[in-house]
Amino acid sequence: MGCSSREEIVKVFDALDAAVDRLGELSFDALTPRECLSLLQRCETVRRRLPVPEHQLINHVARQASPAELGGRLSHAIAEATLISRAEAARRVHTAADLGPRVGLTGEPIAPVLAATAAVQRAGLLGLEQVGACLIDCVRGSA
């Protein structure tokens, strides 16, 4: 994964917003129940993949910003910026630390702590509940 420009990042997020807006405007009346279930499966896969860039963003902020710059703890800054609870923000910070890519002292990319779990999440095969169970199992296994 190389370095992306600000322009490219904004363009991709704008396209994502536009695609979700367009999905919200569709009528699904022409579909059969089986087709609807298939599309629900695709929605779930997308939902499961969305944390992947979140992990990267959270870990980037964790590396780049001091508590003074953030006005306190990282989880509090995320909670304020995204309008989620501090508990949910803290959970995301911990999950990102385990599943997000890391950077070594000299700037080289390092695989996530739980690389296999991260790969399955990137493919959209694990949801939040399964990721949470994997993290709990890893903690129990190392205790």
Helices and strands as residue ranges (DSSP letters): H 6-25, H 33-49, H 51-64, H 67-70, H 74-82, H 86-99, E 102-103, E 109-110, H 115-122, H 128-142
